[in-house]
Amino acid sequence: MRRADRDAAFSEFVAARQRHLRRVAYALCGDWHRADDLLQTAFTKLYVAWPRIRHEGGEEAYCRQIMVRANIDESRRPWRRERPSDALPEVAAAAPTAVEERSALFAALQDLPEQQRKVVVLRHWLGLSVRETAHELGITEGTVKSHSSRGLAALESVLARQR
């Protein structure tokens, strides 16, 4: 494949899937700025592996896996270990956000423990099987099932209270 053809195919994939993958990244991390960083990291690594991945047909799965792993890596960074405080922030609250950003479902997702959130997003939003989810997260199928069950129950409880 010529470089121009490779770049054109990659650009076409990015244009077609960027919006969806950005939402997936947001669902994984709960912050639009971090989601953009995750997506940029994923696209960079995907571009490097593009000839191999394109040939195998797993572009989107590869991109999701990169985002999940990059999110795990980022959450392990020392500066991400923030502690809650009783002190009020010195900066005023941000202006109201767009409809997409203030969705009750996204808010409820962010209240879930990290692993449950990842399982729920991969299983029930992206529609991956139990086996595929277990493979992408590096956990057992039983763990996927239990996290999925607990996560859905917690979401149902939170969303029912908001009605």
N, C-alpha and C positions, 0 to 999 in steps of 0.2 A: 504494500500500500504506500503510495506516495505521501510525503509529509503534508502536502496541501489537502489531499483527500482525508488524511487522518485528522487534521485540524478542523476541517469542515464537519466531519462526523462528530467530533467531540463538541464543537460549538452548537451543533444541532441538538445533541443530547442535553447540553446545559440549558439551552433556551427552552426546551420542552419540559424539563423536569426541575428546574431551579426553584420555582415557587413551591412546588409540593415538597421537595427535599428541605427547603428552608423551614416549612411548618413542622416537618419531622424533627429537625434539629431543635426547634423551639420546644416541642413537646418533650424532648429528651432533657433539655437543660433549664427551661423556664425563663430564659432571658434572650431577648431579640439580638442583643449585641454579641453575646456568646454564641448564639445560633448562627449568626453570620460568620463568626470566626470558625466554627465547626464546619460549616458548609465550604468555606474557602479552603480549609485544610483538606477536606474530602475531595474537592475538585482538583486541587493540586496533585494529590496522590493518585487520583483516578487518571489524570492526564499522563502521568509517568507510566502507569500500567495499562494505558488505553489499548495498545495493539493486542496485548494478551487477553485483557478482559473483554474487549469488543468481540474477539474471536470466540470466546467462551459464552458470551451472551448474558453475563451477570453484572452489567454496569450498575444498575440501581442497587442491587444487593451488596455489591462491593462498596458502593458509596455509603450506604446505611451502616455497614460494618465499620468503616473508617470513622464515621461520626460517633457511633457508640463507643468505640475504643478511645477516640480522642477525648470524648467527654469524661470517660473514666480517668484517663491520664490527667486531664485538667483538674478534676475534682480532688486529686491526690496532691496537688501542689500546695505548699505551705500557706500561701496567701489566700487560698480558698477556705481555709478552716476558720471561718468567722464565728464569733461568739455573740449570742444575743445579749442585749444590754437594756437596763431600765432607763438609761438616759435618752432624752429626746434628741433627734438629729438637729443639727444646726441649720440645715438646708430645708426649705419648704418643700412640700410634696410636689411632684411633677404635675404638669397639666394633664387633664383627662386624656386617656389613650384612645386609639382607634378601636372600632368594634371588634376587629379580629384579635386585638391584643387583650381585650377585657372579657373575653368569653368565659362564662361560668365554668364550662368544662375544663378549659385550660387552667383556671384558678384551682379547681378541685384536683386536677392532675398534679399540680405543684405541691399540694398538701400530702400526696402519697410519698412513702419512702422511695428513695431513688430506684432501687431494683424493681419494686412493684410498678413504678411509673414506666420504666423501660419495657417491662413485660407487657403491660397493658397497651402501650403505644404500638409495639411490634405485633402483638397478637390481634388486638381488636381494632386498631386504627388502620394498620397496614395489611392486616389479614394474613399474616404468616402463620404457618402451622406450629404446633407445639415443638416439633422436631427442629424446624428452621429457627425458631426463637431461641431454643436451647443452644443451638449451634452458634448463632450470632452473639449470644451473651456469654457463652462458655460455661453454662450451668446445666444441670440435669433436667430431663423432661418433667420429673416430679416436682422440681423446684419451680419450673415455669407454671405448672398447673396450680400449685399452692399460691404463688405470688399473684397469678391471674385472678384466682377466686377471691383472695383477700382484697386485692386492688379494686375489683369490680364492686364488691360489697361496700367498701369505703366510699367509692364514687357515688354509688346509689344512695347511700346514707346522706352524704353531703348535699347532693343535688336535690334529694327529696325535702330536706330542711329548707332549701331556698325557694321552693314553690309556694 
